[in-house]
Amino acid sequence: MRISILIHNAYGVGGTIRTTYNLAGALAERHEVEIVSVFRHRDTPVFTLDPRVGLRHLVDLRRKSDTCDLGDPLYGRPSSVFPSGENRYEQYNALTDQRIAAHLESLDADVVIGTRPGLNVHIALQAPRHVVRVAQEHLTLETHSVPLILTLRRLYPRLDAVTTTTEADAAAYRRRLRLPGVRVVTLPNSVPDPGVAPSTLDAKYVVAVGRLAPVKRYGDLIRAFVKVSAERPDWGLRLYGTGGQREKLKRLIERLDIGDRVTMMGTASPIEPEMAKASLLAVSSSMESFGMTIVEAMRVGLPVVSTDCPLGPGEIISDGVDGLLVPPRDVDALAAGILRLINDDELRHRMGKAALEKGARYDPAEIAAACEALLEDLVARRVGAAGRLRAAGRYVGGLGVGAAYSGRDVAGAARRRARRLRKKLRNKVRAKLRARGRKDGSPAGI
């Protein structure tokens, strides 16, 4: 298969980029794969891409580049295709409309995959009908605005499949969007073998990793660690990540006088070697669309103490087997879960072994196999439908089936023919009634 993946910006940092690279590299074992980045803002990607995967961009944001598009007049005009309810709307414009449309309309692929709702809208509207169209959801339906959900409900029926990272989100799509004929399936994010030795689980550190954003509730984790330190002052917390709450969290650490126990580490890439220096991962979020850091921690043998927040942690962690789930926004419960694993060496090591086994299920080869099976089935159905349409064209010339497959669907052709027949019948009836009216003196017309 020839697979084209459309992404917002393949040159940045983020979970969607990471998992897209992982999946593309695994699919490239057997297929021709390219990643098409709408934007490019730097010369080289942050993450390492499998050399078998093609990478190109549509709009160049590099100011020192000879092909910089920032001066294009279309760049300053608002987009008329990318949905305004999407939270990246301000970054899209008339130039991206033009470039994405040109890319999709000339697409030479069997499958096109979009990686965010706004791009999936472009695909639904502009990808050729002979190409299998798949929308990936890396956030959750519940986090989208109402206008965006209404747009998706209107346009997603044009797609062949929607994939979500959790079954809970897949159920929400089936329930709220009502997508007859569209496959809605769960395809978790993938995490490769980090190539580092698993943690010995003896280092007296808890690790937390993620954006310093309100949804991560790191204030709860820091407050929980005050309680942990009161009982186990020999343990510390290392918090990796950057974001808008950095200064606020630093002030909280100072106010609680726990700076000797909690260290803000900034960013690290790759993160797994740093995780392997700790003995457990703590997740305090109020919402996780999946939970990449949970799987990354498991891949180095860390058990995880996580809030049982929507949607991902409860589908990844088997409570009491490879980690612990605690209620969201419950500082006492979070502290108790961390202390349980700190104080019980045998339990921590048993859960760490189970976590390592669980993490292997999310290897890119495993996820790519599931993705490949879905795409091959969709392509086979499309090829089969094309064959049936071509065969039908030999016997049902009145429907214009050959033309229908190249640009219009056969059902639409049938509807148009039915309308023509109804109009012809109405004209005949009206002609008869007018003739009858002239004979019996009744008014002409109906």
N, C-alpha and C positions, 0 to 999 in steps of 0.2 A: 504494500500500500504506500501511497504518497500522502504524507500527513503534514498539514500546515497548522501551526499553533500561533494564534494572534494574542499578543500580550501588551499591556500598557507600556512598560519600560523594562526591558530585559537587562538594562545596565545598572539598575539600582540594587537595593537591599530589601529583602522581605520574604515572607513565607511562600507567597505565590510564585515568586521568581525561583526560589530554591526548589520547590516541588516540581515546577515546570521543567527546570533543567534536569532534575532526577528522572522524571518520566520520559522526557525526550531522549535522554541518553540510553535508557533501557529499551525504548521502542526502536532506537536506531540499530539495535542488534539484528533486526530482521526487516526493517522498513526504511524508506527514505523520508527523513524528518527534517523540517525546518522550523525555526522560531522567527516570527516576524514581529519586531518591536515597533509600536507606533512611534515612540520617542527614543532618542539617543542623546544623552547629555554628557557622556564621557567617552574617552577613546577605547577603553577596554572594560569588559564586564567585571563586576566585583567577584562573582562566583565563577568557578571553572566549568566550562561547557565541554561536553564530549566532542572531540574533533570531527566525529561523523555527522554531527548535527549542524545544519546550515543556520546562519544568523544574519539577518539584515534588518534595516530600519526604514521607516517611512518619512519621518520628520526629524531633522537634525537641529538640536538645540545647542550645539557646541559653538560658542561665540568665535573661537579662533579657527573654526573649520571653513574651508573654501565652499562647502555646501550648506552653510548655516541658513536655516529657514526663518530666523526670527524677524528678518526684514520684509518678508513676503506680506503684501497687503491683506491676503486672506487670513493670515495668522491673527490679525487683530479683530476679525469679525466672528461673532458667536456661531457656534455649531447649530445646525438645524436638524441633525440626525441623532447625534449622541443625546440620550435622554437627560433633560434638565434635572430630574429627580435623583440622578446618580451623583455620588459625592465627589467624583472627579470631573464633573461637568465643566468647571471653570478652566480646566487645563485643555479642553478640546475646543475646536474652532472650525471655521470654514475650510481652512487648509487641511486639517485632519479629516474632515468630511470628504474632501476631494481625493486625498491620498488613499484613505481606507477603501473608498468606493472603487477607485482604479485598481487597487490591489485585488479586491475580492472579485470584481467583474472579470478580471483576466486570470483568475486562479487556475493553475494547472495542478490539481491534486484530487485525490479520492475523498479526503476528509479534511474539513477545517474545524478547528477547535478554538473557541473563544474562552478567555479566562477572567472576564468580569462582565457584569450585566450590560454596561454601555456598549462594549464590543460585541456582545451577543446580539444586541439589537441591530447593529450594523450587519452582522452575518445573516440574521433572519430576513432583513430587507434586501440585501445586496449580493449574497453568495449565489452562484449559479445553482439551478435546481438539480443538476446531475451530481453535485458534490454533497456528500453526507455532512450535515451541519450539527455540531455538538456544542452545547453550552456548559462550561464548568462553573460551579459556584464555589468560590473559596471563602466567602463570608457566610451569611445565613439569610434566609428569606426574611426572618423577623427583624433584622437590622436595616432593611431597606425602607425607604420612605413610601408612603401610600401612593403618591403619583408614579413612582417607579414600579411598584407592584402592579398597578393598573396597566402600565405600558407593557410589562412582561406578560401579563395575562392576555393582552391583545396580540402580541407578536410571537411569543414562544411556541404557539401551535404550529408555526412554520418550520420549527426545528425537528430534527430526528431524535435527539436525546438531550437530556439534562442530567449532569452528574453532580452529586453533592458529596461532601466529605464525611457526612454522618447519615445514618438511617433516620434519625429524628428530623433532620432537615429535608430529606427526601420525602418523608411523610407529610411535612408541611407543604411542599410543592404540590404533591398529589392532591392534598385537601383544599388548598387555597387557590391554586391557579387552574385546576381542572384542565388538563392537557391531553385530550383524547388523541391517541395515536402516537404520542411522544413518550419514548422510554425515559423513565426517571429512575436512576440507579445510584447506588452509593459507591464511590470510588475514593477511598481514603488517600491522604497525602502519603508520599513515600519518603523514606529516609535510608540512605545507603549505609553500609558497614563503614564506620568511621576510620577503621584501620588503626585504632589505638587499643591498648590493653584495657580490659574492663577494670573498673574501680575495685580496689581491695576492700572498700567499705569500712576502712579503719581510720581514715582521716576525719578529724573532728570538725567537719564543715558541712553546712547545709548550703545548697546553691539554689538560686532563683534566676531565671533568664527570661527576658522579654522587653517589649517597649515600656518605657516609663510613662504609662498612660492611665487615666482613671479606671478603665475597665479592668486593669490588672490588680487593683486594690493592694498595692504594695504597702500602703499605710497600715492595712490590717496585718500584713505579714511582719512588719517591723514591730508593731505592738505585740503580736503573738511572740516574737522573739524576746521581748522583754521578759515575758513569763518563762520562756525556755531558759533564758540565762539565769534567772533567779534560782532554778534547780540545777542547771548544768552550765556553770560559768566557763567551763573548759571548751565549749563549742562556740563556733562563730557562723555568721551568715554572710555569704558573698552574693551580691546582687549585680548581675550583668545586664547592661542595656543602656540606651539613651532615650531621651524624649522630653516632652514638655514639663513633666513633673519632677525633673531632677532636683531643682533647687528647693522645691517644696519638701521633697523627701529628705534632703540633706538637713533642712531646718528641723524636721521632725526627729531625726536621729540625734541632733544636738539637744533638742528640748527634752528628749527622753534619756539623755546621758548614756547612750548605748553605742557611742562611736568606736569603742574598743572591741565591740562584738559584731557590729554590722559594717561591712565595707562595700562601698559602691565602686564597682570594678570597671565601668565603662563597657565598651564593646569588645568582643573577641571573635575572630573568624579564622578557622572553624572553631565552634564552641565546644565540641565533644571532648577535646583534650583537657579543657578547663573543667568540664563536668566530671571527668574521670578522677579529678583531684578531690572530689567531694564524696559524701557517703549517702546523700539522699537529695532529691529535688523537691522543692516546695512550690505549689501553685496556689495563688490566692484569688484568682480572677472571679469576677461576677458573670463573665461570659467568655466562652472560647468556641470559635467556629469549628475548630478541630483540636488542636493541642500538639503542634509540631515539637515543642520542647519536651513534652512528655515522652514522645517516641524517641527523640534524640537522647534523653536521659536513659531510657530503657536499653538503647543500643550500646551503652557503656556499662550496663548492669546496675543502674541506680533504681532503687524502689522510689515511689513517688507518693507524697502526701499532697492531695489536691482537693480543692472545693468541688463538690458535685454540681457544678454549674452547667447551664445549657451551653453547648450541646455535646462537646467532644469527650471530656474526661471520663464520663460514665460509660462510654462505648469503648474506650481504650483500656482503662484500668479495671481489673477484676478485684473488687474490694476485699482486702484480707489475704489476697494471693500474691499479687505483684505490686501492691500499693494500698493506700488507704484513701477513702473518700469521706470528706467532712462537709457539713452544711456551709453554703456560701455566707460570707459576711459574719461569721461566728469566730471571733478572735480566740475565745477559750477552746473551742473545738479544734481549731487549727494548731494551737499550741500543744494541745493534748496529743494530737496525731503525731506531731514532730517528736515530742518527748517519748512517745511509745516506741518509735523506731530507734531513737538515740539510746534509750535505756535497755533495749532488748537486742543484744548483739546477734543472738541466734535467729531471731525473727527477721532482723534487717538483712542478714546474709541469705536466708531462705527466700525472702521476697526479691532480693537482688538477682538471684539465680533465675527465678521465675520471670522477672522483668526482662532479663537478657533474652530468654526464649521468646517472650511476647514481642519484643522489638524486632526480631527477625521476620515476623509476619508482615512487616511494613517495608521490607526490602524492595527497592525499585523493580527488581525482576518479578516479584510476586504481584505487585500492583500493575505493572505493565502487562502481565499475562491476562489479568482481568480486563484491563482496558483494551487489549488487543482482541480478546474474544468479543467484546461489545462492538468494536469498530468493524471487525470482519463480518459479524452478523448484519450490521446495518448496511455495509457495502453490498453484501450478498443480496439483501432484500431490494436494494436500489437497482442492482444489476438485473435481478429477476423481474422487477417491475418494468424496467426498460424493455426487456425481452417480450414481456406480455403486451406492452404498448405497441412495440413494433409489429408483433404478430397481429394484434387487433387492427392496426392500420391497414393491413392487407385485406380485411374483410368488412371493415366499417368505414368506408371512405367518406361517408357523409359527416363523420365526426371530426375529420381532420386530425387523426391521432398522431401521425408523424410530427406534425407541427406542434401538437400539444406537448409532446415530450421535450421538444427543444426549447420551449419558452413558456408554455402554458400547460396546466394539468388537464388530464382527460376529463375529469369531473367538470371542470369549468367549461370545456368544449361541449360537453353533453348539455350543460345548463343553457348555454347560448343557443344550441340547436333546438332545445325544448321551447325556449322563448320565441324563436322564429316560428315554430309550428303553432304555438298558441296564438301568436299574432295573425298568422295566416288563417287559422280557424275563425278567430273573431271577425276578421274582414269578410269572410264568406258568410257568416251569420248576419252581420250588419247588411251586407248586400241583399240577402234574401228578405230581411225585414223591410228594407227600403222598397224593394219590388212589391212586397205584399201591401205596404202602405199605399202605394200608388194605385193598386187594384181596388182596395176596399175604401179608400178615402181617408184612412187614418193618417196621422202626422208622420212624416218621414223621420227616420232616426230612431234611436232607442232611448 
